[in-house]
């Protein structure tokens, strides 16, 4: 009956952008329309439209500390105060340099032997993690500690001094915080062993990352991430906490949140342009099940065309519940699930759709018909030794589709991994900067740090690789004590282990993850299923060992790759040298501080011998020795002619300082025919 043909607007006011590119525009308001022409069948629309072309979608952001002023005490317009107990060396090495984001520019530096850097917040913030970048110029190496405070209560994060000697610029480690804080304290000291008495105390850079507290569901007195529309039950008649809409529309970067425990949105139809996001917080529910798409079991070939695509992104926090449409697809949007999701009949992951499943408790998600198409990407992270489990009838990953995880169990009737499709549980998969196998320093086959004498500088000459299916490779700093082998070969169930590390940030290559695949009918692998170990991370560190792949299927077919290879340890470049010509009776001296590698040895080629006839003898005599003397003896080498003067040549490689061990391969087991299932 309405004849209104105009527009309903509730856009947020335009703003600028901060240094990360995050918009400073206001959040959209809400527009609610209800049609009760037929009282028994009312229709309602909830619109959130912010009139912007794009949005910065994410959960964790760097804390912006720009625009401040001061030298020994630097204050931002928001009231953050960065201070030091010792003055800067000069105007090039000011305290605010650590906020520049550069890991190769001027650091903060003081001539004092120690100092304390403090960042005081104007109000408490939930800090996810921080990154400390030490100064890696010799003579400026500085040890550090970290503690945080909230209302005066101090929590040590790193109570022991962290030694940064021999570090490499830009190579560091995330430091988890995951708590509310209002003060960050970083004591620094010139290293007592490697710090020059004429050197300085320095810090290169510091970045603090913040997020919404994942256990909260209320507005705060301040807003970390502006740009949200809110549903606030406390302002509704009777404190109504359930919103029912025939149509939920999030467009033009519109973002919607609810306040309060028990808050629920039930939507029958969804509209959007993939730029909006619906955020469901702790103890809340987003129910999209009334959507009308249903699987047509009589026409499987027409199924994809019938699926509705989610028109906006979803962020479901831990402790929240998502009731998705029974059958849906996604394209060009993000879907992050930290909470619980009910059964899905059909999920079609299309180009540009990125889905992240995080498992915080032991649970299983049922997606009966699951297709990951070209350009679709799934990331599954299991926390705290929990195995993520997915069940259903058919899982199909097409060429260009990808599924990454650290700890995964797939139980399906049929699983197909097409050519150029990937299931990866790799230590080097990039799921996080430290890899995904065992935690730092962990694993029953963890690599061994090499010897390190800080006073003499004899450090970083190579740590050992981690073991798993076999022993890890030896490093020059620990040739004979390496990561041990472990685990069952018939039923591989364990992750790979970390490589050894003796230099800051003390992180070896990550171990590969683990996966168990149960296919009650047919497993087809024409792509790749991998749980390979991670390459070295810290300078001179060892590689991580491969993880575990355990497959049980009635029928296995395909021409793909199933791989649990170990990760590479750090290597330095080699010089290749060929000796001058030597003749019978002469002695050939060879030397290489970190061990010779013989590549060829020939005697009498100029007189008719075949090349490399002396290789076996010389390699056995000299390989891996720092010095070696070879007597050119015709009784040892075959003399081709008594009338020709035979010439002797050796070619060898001499590697520079630091040769670390690679990680061992992991374990794979493949069972076919259902009688083998356990």
C-alpha positions as CSV (number, residue, x, y, z in Angstrom):
1,X,0.0,0.0,0.0
2,X,3.0,2.3,0.4
3,X,3.6,4.8,-2.4
4,X,6.9,6.2,-1.1
5,X,9.4,6.0,-3.9
6,X,12.3,7.8,-2.3
7,X,15.4,6.7,-0.4
8,X,16.0,5.7,3.2
9,X,19.5,6.6,4.3
10,X,21.5,6.2,7.5
11,X,25.1,6.4,6.2
12,X,28.0,7.1,8.5
13,X,29.7,10.4,8.0
14,X,32.8,10.4,5.8
15,X,36.2,10.4,7.5
16,X,39.8,10.1,6.5
17,X,42.1,7.1,6.8
18,X,44.8,6.2,9.3
19,X,48.3,5.1,8.4
20,X,47.1,1.5,8.0
21,X,44.5,2.5,5.5
22,X,41.7,1.9,8.0
23,X,38.8,4.2,7.4
24,X,37.8,6.8,10.0
25,X,34.2,7.1,8.8
26,X,31.4,6.8,11.2
27,X,29.4,3.6,11.4
28,X,26.2,3.2,9.5
29,X,22.9,3.4,11.3
30,X,20.1,1.0,10.8
31,X,16.9,1.2,8.7
32,X,14.1,-1.1,9.6
33,X,10.9,-1.5,7.5
34,X,8.0,-3.7,8.3
35,X,4.9,-4.5,6.2
36,X,1.9,-5.7,8.2
37,X,-0.6,-5.4,5.4
38,X,-1.4,-9.1,6.1
39,X,-1.0,-9.3,9.8
40,X,-0.6,-13.1,9.7
41,X,2.3,-12.8,7.3
42,X,4.3,-9.7,8.2
43,X,7.4,-8.9,6.3
44,X,10.3,-6.9,7.6
45,X,13.6,-5.6,6.2
46,X,16.7,-4.6,8.2
47,X,19.2,-2.5,6.2
48,X,22.7,-1.5,7.1
49,X,24.4,0.5,4.3
50,X,27.5,2.7,4.9
51,X,27.8,4.1,1.3
52,X,31.4,3.0,1.0
53,X,33.0,1.0,-1.8
54,X,35.2,-1.2,0.4
55,X,36.0,-2.1,3.9
56,X,39.0,-3.3,5.9
57,X,37.9,-6.7,7.2
58,X,39.9,-8.2,10.0
59,X,40.1,-8.9,13.7
60,X,43.6,-7.9,14.7
61,X,45.1,-4.5,13.9
62,X,48.4,-2.7,14.8
63,X,47.9,0.0,17.5
64,X,48.3,3.4,15.8
65,X,50.8,5.5,17.7
66,X,51.5,8.2,15.1
67,X,51.2,12.0,15.3
68,X,52.9,12.4,18.7
69,X,55.7,14.6,19.8
70,X,58.5,14.6,22.3
71,X,62.0,13.1,22.6
72,X,62.6,11.1,25.8
73,X,58.8,11.2,26.4
74,X,56.7,10.8,23.3
75,X,52.9,11.5,23.6
76,X,50.3,10.8,21.0
77,X,47.1,12.8,20.5
78,X,45.1,9.9,21.9
79,X,47.1,10.0,25.2
80,X,49.5,7.1,24.7
81,X,52.8,7.9,26.4
82,X,56.1,6.3,25.3
83,X,59.0,7.0,27.6
84,X,62.6,5.9,28.3
85,X,64.7,6.1,31.5
86,X,67.8,7.2,29.5
87,X,68.2,9.9,26.8
88,X,68.8,9.2,23.1
89,X,72.3,9.3,21.8
90,X,71.5,12.2,19.4
91,X,68.7,13.6,17.2
92,X,69.0,10.7,14.7
93,X,68.3,8.0,17.3
94,X,65.2,9.2,19.0
95,X,62.7,7.1,21.0
96,X,59.9,7.4,18.4
97,X,62.1,5.6,15.8
98,X,60.8,2.3,17.3
99,X,57.3,3.2,16.1
100,X,58.4,3.8,12.4
101,X,57.7,0.3,11.3
102,X,61.1,0.1,9.7
103,X,63.5,-2.7,10.7
104,X,66.5,-1.3,8.8
105,X,66.2,2.5,9.6
106,X,67.6,4.4,12.5
107,X,66.9,2.6,15.9
108,X,66.4,4.2,19.3
109,X,69.8,4.2,20.9
110,X,71.2,5.5,24.2
111,X,74.8,5.5,25.4
112,X,73.6,4.2,28.7
113,X,74.4,0.5,29.6
114,X,70.7,-0.1,30.3
115,X,67.4,1.6,30.0
116,X,63.7,0.9,30.4
117,X,61.1,1.7,27.7
118,X,57.5,2.1,28.9
119,X,54.3,2.5,26.9
120,X,51.5,3.8,29.1
121,X,47.9,3.4,27.7
122,X,45.2,6.1,28.4
123,X,42.7,3.2,29.0
124,X,42.9,-0.6,29.0
125,X,43.2,-2.4,25.7
126,X,43.0,-6.1,24.8
127,X,46.4,-6.8,23.3
128,X,46.7,-9.9,21.1
129,X,50.5,-9.9,20.6
130,X,53.5,-7.7,20.1
131,X,56.6,-7.9,18.0
132,X,60.0,-6.7,19.3
133,X,62.6,-6.0,16.6
134,X,66.1,-5.9,18.2
135,X,68.9,-3.8,16.7
136,X,71.2,-6.2,14.9
137,X,74.3,-4.1,14.4
138,X,77.4,-5.6,16.1
139,X,78.2,-3.7,19.3
140,X,74.5,-2.6,19.6
141,X,73.1,-6.0,20.6
142,X,70.8,-5.5,23.5
143,X,69.1,-8.0,25.7
144,X,65.4,-7.4,26.7
145,X,62.6,-8.4,29.0
146,X,58.9,-7.8,28.6
147,X,56.1,-7.3,31.2
148,X,52.6,-6.0,31.1
149,X,50.4,-4.3,33.7
150,X,46.7,-3.7,34.4
151,X,45.8,-1.3,37.2
152,X,49.2,-1.8,38.7
153,X,49.2,-5.6,38.7
154,X,52.3,-6.7,36.8
155,X,52.4,-9.9,34.7
156,X,55.8,-11.0,33.4
157,X,55.8,-12.1,29.8
158,X,59.5,-12.6,29.4
159,X,61.1,-12.7,32.8
160,X,64.5,-14.0,31.6
161,X,66.8,-11.8,29.5
162,X,66.4,-12.5,25.8
163,X,69.9,-12.5,24.2
164,X,69.8,-11.0,20.7
165,X,73.5,-11.5,19.8
166,X,74.2,-12.3,16.2
167,X,70.6,-11.6,15.2
168,X,69.6,-10.8,11.7
169,X,67.6,-7.6,11.0
170,X,63.9,-8.2,10.6
171,X,64.0,-11.8,11.8
172,X,62.0,-12.0,15.0
173,X,59.0,-13.7,16.6
174,X,55.4,-13.0,17.7
175,X,55.1,-12.6,21.4
176,X,51.5,-13.6,22.5
177,X,49.9,-11.4,25.2
178,X,46.1,-12.1,24.9
179,X,45.0,-10.0,27.9
180,X,43.8,-6.6,28.9
181,X,46.7,-4.2,29.7
182,X,47.2,-0.5,30.3
183,X,51.0,-0.5,30.4
184,X,53.9,-2.3,28.6
185,X,57.4,-2.3,30.0
186,X,60.5,-3.4,28.1
187,X,63.8,-3.2,30.1
188,X,66.9,-3.2,27.8
189,X,70.6,-3.8,28.7
190,X,73.8,-3.9,26.7
191,X,74.6,-7.6,26.5
192,X,77.3,-8.3,29.2
193,X,79.2,-10.7,26.9
194,X,78.9,-9.5,23.4
195,X,78.1,-5.8,24.0
196,X,81.1,-3.6,23.3
197,X,82.1,-1.4,26.3
198,X,82.1,1.4,23.7
199,X,78.8,0.3,22.3
200,X,75.2,1.3,23.0
201,X,71.9,0.0,24.2
202,X,69.4,0.0,21.3
203,X,66.0,-1.2,20.1
204,X,65.0,-1.1,16.4
205,X,61.2,-1.3,16.3
206,X,58.1,-2.3,18.3
207,X,54.6,-3.1,17.1
208,X,51.6,-3.7,19.3
209,X,48.6,-5.6,17.9
210,X,45.1,-5.1,19.4
211,X,41.7,-6.6,18.9
212,X,38.2,-6.8,20.5
213,X,38.1,-9.1,23.5
214,X,36.7,-12.3,22.0
215,X,34.8,-13.0,25.3
216,X,32.9,-9.7,25.4
217,X,29.5,-8.8,23.8
218,X,29.0,-5.2,24.9
219,X,29.9,-1.8,23.7
220,X,32.9,-0.3,25.5
221,X,33.4,3.2,26.7
222,X,35.8,3.7,23.7
223,X,35.7,2.2,20.2
224,X,38.7,0.4,18.8
225,X,37.2,-0.2,15.4
226,X,34.6,2.3,14.4
227,X,32.2,1.6,11.6
228,X,29.6,-0.7,13.2
229,X,25.9,-0.5,13.4
230,X,24.5,-1.9,16.7
231,X,21.4,-3.8,17.8
232,X,21.0,-2.8,21.5
233,X,18.4,-4.9,23.3
234,X,18.5,-2.7,26.4
235,X,16.9,0.1,24.5
236,X,14.1,-2.1,23.0
237,X,10.7,-2.5,24.6
238,X,10.9,-5.4,27.1
239,X,14.6,-5.7,26.4
240,X,13.9,-7.8,23.3
241,X,17.0,-9.7,22.4
242,X,15.8,-11.5,19.2
243,X,15.5,-9.7,15.9
244,X,13.5,-11.5,13.1
245,X,13.8,-10.1,9.6
246,X,12.4,-11.3,6.3
247,X,15.4,-9.7,4.7
248,X,18.8,-8.8,6.2
249,X,20.7,-6.5,3.9
250,X,24.4,-5.4,4.5
251,X,25.8,-3.3,1.7
252,X,28.5,-0.8,0.9
253,X,30.7,-1.8,3.8
254,X,27.9,-1.9,6.3
255,X,28.9,-3.8,9.5
256,X,26.4,-5.0,12.1
257,X,27.0,-6.0,15.7
258,X,24.6,-7.0,18.6
259,X,25.0,-6.3,22.3
260,X,24.3,-8.6,25.2
261,X,24.3,-12.3,25.9
262,X,21.5,-14.2,24.2
263,X,21.1,-11.7,21.4
264,X,19.8,-13.4,18.2
265,X,19.2,-12.4,14.6
266,X,17.0,-14.6,12.5
267,X,16.9,-13.8,8.8
268,X,15.0,-15.5,6.1
269,X,16.7,-13.9,3.1
270,X,20.0,-12.2,2.7
271,X,21.1,-9.3,0.5
272,X,24.5,-7.6,0.0
273,X,27.4,-6.8,-2.3
274,X,30.1,-8.8,-0.4
275,X,31.5,-5.6,1.3
276,X,29.4,-5.9,4.5
277,X,30.0,-8.0,7.5
278,X,27.8,-9.5,10.2
279,X,29.6,-10.0,13.6
280,X,28.3,-12.4,16.1
281,X,29.8,-12.1,19.6
282,X,30.2,-14.3,22.6
283,X,26.9,-16.1,23.7
284,X,25.0,-14.7,20.7
285,X,23.3,-16.5,17.7
286,X,23.0,-15.7,14.0
287,X,20.3,-17.9,12.5
288,X,20.2,-17.9,8.7
289,X,18.5,-21.3,8.4
290,X,15.1,-20.0,7.2
291,X,16.8,-19.2,3.8
292,X,14.8,-21.1,1.3
293,X,17.4,-22.9,-0.8
294,X,17.2,-26.7,-0.4
295,X,19.1,-29.5,-2.0
296,X,17.4,-31.0,-5.1
297,X,18.4,-34.7,-4.6
298,X,16.7,-35.6,-7.8
299,X,18.9,-33.4,-9.9
300,X,22.5,-33.4,-8.7
301,X,23.8,-31.8,-11.8
302,X,21.7,-28.7,-11.2
303,X,22.6,-28.4,-7.6
304,X,25.3,-25.7,-8.0
305,X,23.1,-23.3,-9.9
306,X,20.5,-23.5,-7.1
307,X,22.8,-22.5,-4.3
308,X,22.5,-19.0,-2.9
309,X,25.8,-17.2,-2.3
310,X,26.3,-15.5,1.0
311,X,26.2,-11.8,0.1
312,X,28.3,-10.5,3.0
313,X,31.1,-11.7,5.2
314,X,30.6,-13.4,8.6
315,X,32.6,-13.2,11.8
316,X,31.5,-15.6,14.5
317,X,33.4,-15.2,17.7
318,X,34.2,-18.0,20.2
319,X,31.2,-19.0,22.3
320,X,28.8,-17.8,19.5
321,X,26.5,-20.0,17.4
322,X,26.0,-19.8,13.6
323,X,23.0,-21.6,12.1
324,X,23.8,-21.3,8.4
325,X,21.5,-21.9,5.4
326,X,21.3,-25.7,4.8
327,X,22.7,-25.2,1.3
328,X,24.9,-22.2,0.4
329,X,27.9,-20.9,-1.6
330,X,30.4,-18.1,-1.0
331,X,32.4,-16.0,-3.4
332,X,34.6,-12.9,-2.9
333,X,34.0,-12.8,0.9
334,X,35.5,-13.9,4.2
335,X,33.8,-16.3,6.6
336,X,35.5,-16.7,10.0
337,X,34.2,-19.2,12.5
338,X,35.6,-19.3,16.0
339,X,32.4,-20.6,17.5
340,X,29.9,-23.4,16.7
341,X,28.2,-24.1,13.4
342,X,25.3,-26.5,12.9
343,X,25.0,-29.1,10.1
344,X,25.4,-27.9,6.5
345,X,24.0,-30.0,3.7
346,X,25.9,-28.3,0.8
347,X,28.8,-25.8,0.9
348,X,30.3,-24.5,-2.4
349,X,33.5,-22.5,-1.9
350,X,34.0,-20.4,-5.0
351,X,36.7,-18.0,-6.2
352,X,37.8,-15.3,-3.7
353,X,36.0,-17.0,-0.8
354,X,38.2,-17.4,2.3
355,X,36.9,-19.5,5.1
356,X,38.6,-19.9,8.5
357,X,37.5,-22.5,11.0
358,X,39.1,-22.4,14.5
359,X,38.5,-25.3,16.9
360,X,38.8,-24.4,20.6
361,X,37.2,-27.5,21.9
362,X,36.9,-31.1,20.6
363,X,34.0,-31.1,18.2
364,X,33.0,-32.1,14.7
365,X,31.4,-30.2,11.8
366,X,29.2,-32.0,9.4
367,X,29.3,-30.6,5.8
368,X,27.7,-33.3,3.8
369,X,28.5,-32.1,0.2
370,X,31.6,-29.9,0.2
371,X,33.2,-28.5,-2.9
372,X,36.3,-26.2,-2.9
373,X,36.6,-24.6,-6.3
374,X,39.3,-22.7,-8.1
375,X,40.4,-19.8,-6.0
376,X,38.5,-21.0,-2.9
377,X,40.6,-21.3,0.2
378,X,39.9,-23.0,3.6
379,X,42.1,-22.6,6.7
380,X,41.4,-24.9,9.7
381,X,43.3,-24.3,12.9
382,X,43.0,-26.7,15.9
383,X,44.0,-25.1,19.2
384,X,45.7,-26.7,22.2
385,X,46.2,-30.3,20.9
386,X,42.7,-30.5,19.6
387,X,42.0,-32.3,16.3
388,X,39.5,-30.6,14.0
389,X,37.1,-33.1,12.5
390,X,34.8,-32.8,9.4
391,X,32.4,-35.4,8.3
392,X,30.0,-35.9,5.4
393,X,29.3,-37.7,2.1
394,X,31.5,-36.0,-0.5
395,X,34.5,-33.7,-0.4
396,X,35.8,-32.4,-3.7
397,X,38.7,-30.0,-4.1
398,X,39.0,-28.7,-7.7
399,X,42.2,-27.4,-9.4
400,X,43.3,-24.2,-7.7
401,X,41.3,-25.0,-4.5
402,X,43.2,-25.2,-1.3
403,X,42.7,-26.5,2.3
404,X,45.3,-25.7,5.0
405,X,45.3,-27.1,8.5
406,X,47.6,-28.1,11.4
407,X,45.6,-31.1,12.9
408,X,42.8,-32.5,10.8
409,X,40.6,-35.6,10.5
410,X,38.4,-36.0,7.4
411,X,35.7,-38.7,7.4
412,X,33.8,-38.8,4.1
413,X,32.3,-41.4,1.8
414,X,34.3,-40.0,-1.2
415,X,37.2,-37.5,-1.3
416,X,38.6,-36.1,-4.5
417,X,41.8,-33.9,-4.8
418,X,42.1,-32.8,-8.4
419,X,45.3,-31.9,-10.2
420,X,46.7,-28.6,-8.8
421,X,44.4,-28.9,-5.8
422,X,46.1,-28.9,-2.3
423,X,45.5,-30.3,1.1
424,X,48.4,-29.0,3.2
425,X,49.5,-29.4,6.8
426,X,52.9,-28.0,6.2
427,X,55.3,-26.4,8.7
428,X,56.0,-23.8,6.0
429,X,52.4,-23.2,5.0
430,X,52.3,-19.7,6.2
431,X,49.3,-20.2,8.6
432,X,51.3,-18.3,11.2
433,X,54.9,-17.0,11.3
434,X,56.2,-19.9,13.4
435,X,54.6,-22.7,11.4
436,X,52.0,-25.1,12.5
437,X,53.6,-28.3,13.9
438,X,54.9,-28.6,17.5
439,X,55.0,-25.4,19.5
440,X,58.3,-23.5,20.0
441,X,61.1,-25.8,21.3
442,X,58.7,-28.8,21.4
443,X,58.5,-32.2,19.9
444,X,59.9,-35.6,20.9
445,X,62.4,-35.3,18.1
446,X,63.2,-31.6,18.5
447,X,66.5,-30.6,16.9
448,X,69.5,-29.7,19.1
449,X,71.0,-26.2,19.3
450,X,74.6,-26.0,18.1
451,X,77.4,-25.0,20.4
452,X,77.6,-21.3,21.0
453,X,80.4,-19.4,22.7
454,X,79.3,-15.8,22.8
455,X,82.6,-14.5,24.0
456,X,84.6,-15.9,21.1
457,X,81.9,-15.4,18.5
458,X,81.9,-19.1,17.7
459,X,78.1,-19.1,17.4
460,X,75.6,-19.9,14.7
461,X,77.7,-22.5,12.8
462,X,74.7,-24.8,12.4
463,X,72.0,-26.4,14.5
464,X,70.6,-29.9,14.0
465,X,67.4,-30.9,12.2
466,X,64.4,-32.4,13.9
467,X,63.7,-36.1,13.8
468,X,60.4,-38.1,13.3
469,X,60.4,-40.9,10.8
470,X,64.2,-40.8,10.9
471,X,66.8,-38.8,12.8
472,X,67.5,-35.2,12.0
473,X,70.5,-34.0,10.1
474,X,73.6,-32.9,12.0
475,X,74.8,-29.3,11.9
476,X,78.3,-28.0,12.1
477,X,77.6,-26.9,15.7
478,X,76.3,-30.3,16.7
479,X,77.3,-33.0,14.3
480,X,76.5,-36.1,16.3
481,X,73.7,-35.1,18.7
482,X,70.5,-34.7,16.6
483,X,66.8,-34.9,16.8
484,X,65.6,-38.4,17.5
485,X,63.2,-40.6,15.5
486,X,59.9,-41.4,17.1
487,X,56.3,-42.5,16.4
488,X,54.6,-45.6,14.9
489,X,55.0,-46.4,11.2
490,X,51.8,-48.4,10.9
491,X,49.5,-45.8,12.5
492,X,51.2,-42.4,12.3
493,X,49.5,-40.1,14.7
494,X,52.1,-37.5,15.7
495,X,53.2,-34.1,14.4
496,X,56.6,-33.3,13.3
497,X,59.1,-31.5,15.6
498,X,61.0,-28.3,15.6
499,X,64.5,-27.9,14.3
500,X,67.3,-26.8,16.7
501,X,68.2,-23.1,17.1
502,X,70.9,-21.2,19.0
503,X,70.5,-17.7,17.7
504,X,67.7,-15.1,18.2
505,X,64.8,-15.5,18.0
506,X,65.6,-19.2,18.8
507,X,63.0,-20.7,16.4
508,X,63.9,-23.6,14.2
509,X,61.8,-24.9,11.3
510,X,58.3,-26.0,12.3
511,X,57.3,-29.6,12.2
512,X,54.6,-30.7,9.8
513,X,51.1,-31.2,11.0
514,X,49.0,-34.4,11.0
515,X,46.0,-35.6,9.1
516,X,43.9,-38.7,9.1
517,X,41.7,-39.4,6.1
518,X,38.9,-42.0,6.2
519,X,37.2,-42.6,2.9
520,X,34.6,-45.3,3.2
521,X,34.3,-45.5,-0.6
522,X,36.9,-43.8,-2.9
523,X,39.8,-41.5,-2.3
524,X,41.2,-39.9,-5.5
525,X,44.5,-38.0,-5.2
526,X,45.6,-36.3,-8.4
527,X,46.7,-33.2,-6.6
528,X,48.8,-33.0,-3.4
529,X,48.3,-34.0,0.3
530,X,51.3,-32.8,2.3
531,X,52.5,-32.5,5.9
532,X,56.1,-31.4,5.1
533,X,58.5,-29.9,7.7
534,X,59.2,-26.2,7.7
535,X,62.5,-24.6,6.6
536,X,64.7,-22.9,9.1
537,X,63.4,-19.6,10.6
538,X,66.2,-18.3,12.9
539,X,69.6,-17.8,11.3
540,X,71.6,-21.0,11.2
541,X,68.7,-23.1,12.6
542,X,67.7,-26.6,11.7
543,X,64.8,-27.7,9.6
544,X,61.6,-29.2,11.1
545,X,60.6,-32.8,10.5
546,X,57.7,-33.9,8.4
547,X,54.4,-34.7,10.0
548,X,52.0,-37.6,9.7
549,X,49.5,-38.7,7.0
550,X,47.3,-41.7,7.8
551,X,44.9,-42.8,5.0
552,X,42.2,-45.4,5.1
553,X,40.0,-46.0,2.1
554,X,38.2,-48.7,0.3
555,X,39.5,-47.6,-3.1
556,X,42.5,-45.3,-3.6
557,X,43.2,-44.0,-7.1
558,X,45.0,-41.1,-8.9
559,X,48.5,-39.9,-9.8
560,X,49.2,-37.2,-7.3
561,X,51.6,-36.6,-4.4
562,X,51.4,-37.6,-0.7
563,X,54.4,-36.0,1.0
564,X,55.9,-35.7,4.5
565,X,59.4,-34.5,3.5
566,X,61.5,-32.7,6.1
567,X,62.3,-29.0,6.0
568,X,65.6,-27.5,5.0
569,X,68.2,-26.3,7.5
570,X,70.2,-23.0,7.0
571,X,73.1,-23.3,4.5
572,X,75.8,-20.8,3.6
573,X,77.1,-20.5,0.0
574,X,80.0,-22.5,-1.0
575,X,83.2,-21.7,-2.9
576,X,84.3,-24.2,-5.6
577,X,88.0,-24.8,-6.0
578,X,90.0,-26.9,-8.5
579,X,93.6,-27.5,-7.5
580,X,96.6,-26.9,-9.8
581,X,98.0,-30.0,-11.5
582,X,100.0,-32.4,-9.3
583,X,102.2,-35.3,-10.4
584,X,103.3,-38.6,-9.0
585,X,105.0,-38.3,-5.6
586,X,103.7,-34.9,-4.8
587,X,101.3,-34.1,-1.8
588,X,98.1,-32.2,-2.4
589,X,97.1,-30.0,0.7
590,X,93.4,-29.2,1.1
591,X,91.7,-27.2,3.8
592,X,88.3,-25.8,4.7
593,X,87.4,-24.7,8.2
594,X,83.9,-26.1,8.2
595,X,84.6,-29.3,6.3
596,X,85.6,-30.3,2.7
597,X,83.1,-31.7,0.2
598,X,84.9,-33.5,-2.7
599,X,83.1,-33.2,-6.0
600,X,85.6,-34.8,-8.4
601,X,89.1,-36.2,-8.4
602,X,90.9,-37.3,-11.6
603,X,94.3,-38.9,-12.4
604,X,95.8,-39.3,-15.8
605,X,93.0,-38.0,-17.9
606,X,95.6,-36.3,-20.0
607,X,97.1,-39.7,-20.6
608,X,94.0,-41.6,-21.5
609,X,92.2,-42.3,-18.2
610,X,88.5,-41.7,-17.8
611,X,87.6,-38.6,-15.7
612,X,86.9,-38.9,-12.0
613,X,88.6,-42.3,-11.5
614,X,90.1,-41.1,-8.2
615,X,86.9,-39.7,-6.7
616,X,86.0,-42.6,-4.4
617,X,89.4,-42.8,-2.8
618,X,89.7,-39.0,-2.3
619,X,86.1,-38.6,-1.0
620,X,86.6,-41.3,1.5
621,X,89.9,-39.8,2.7
622,X,88.9,-36.1,2.8
623,X,85.1,-35.5,3.0
624,X,84.0,-33.4,6.0
625,X,87.5,-32.9,7.2
626,X,88.9,-29.4,7.8
627,X,92.3,-30.4,6.5
628,X,93.4,-33.2,4.3
629,X,96.7,-34.3,2.5
630,X,96.6,-36.5,-0.6
631,X,99.7,-38.3,-1.8
632,X,99.7,-38.7,-5.5
633,X,100.6,-42.4,-5.6
634,X,100.5,-44.4,-8.9
635,X,100.1,-47.5,-6.8
636,X,96.7,-46.2,-5.6
637,X,95.5,-44.5,-8.8
638,X,95.5,-46.4,-12.1
639,X,98.5,-45.4,-14.2
640,X,97.4,-45.3,-17.8
641,X,100.8,-45.0,-19.5
642,X,104.5,-45.4,-18.5
643,X,105.5,-42.9,-21.2
644,X,103.1,-40.1,-20.3
645,X,103.3,-37.8,-17.1
646,X,99.9,-38.2,-15.5
647,X,98.3,-35.1,-13.9
648,X,96.2,-35.2,-10.8
649,X,93.3,-32.7,-10.1
650,X,90.8,-32.3,-7.3
651,X,87.7,-30.2,-7.2
652,X,86.1,-29.5,-3.9
653,X,83.5,-27.3,-2.3
654,X,84.1,-25.3,0.9
655,X,81.0,-24.0,2.6
656,X,81.0,-20.9,4.7
657,X,80.2,-20.6,8.3
658,X,76.8,-22.2,9.3
659,X,75.6,-25.4,7.9
660,X,72.5,-26.6,9.7
661,X,70.8,-30.0,9.5
662,X,67.6,-30.7,7.7
663,X,64.6,-32.2,9.3
664,X,63.8,-35.9,8.8
665,X,60.9,-37.1,6.8
666,X,57.7,-37.8,8.6
667,X,55.5,-40.8,8.5
668,X,52.8,-41.9,6.0
669,X,50.6,-45.0,6.1
670,X,48.0,-45.9,3.4
671,X,45.4,-48.7,3.9
672,X,43.0,-49.8,1.3
673,X,40.0,-52.2,1.5
674,X,37.5,-51.6,4.3
675,X,38.7,-54.7,6.2
676,X,41.7,-52.8,7.2
677,X,39.8,-50.1,9.0
678,X,40.2,-49.8,12.7
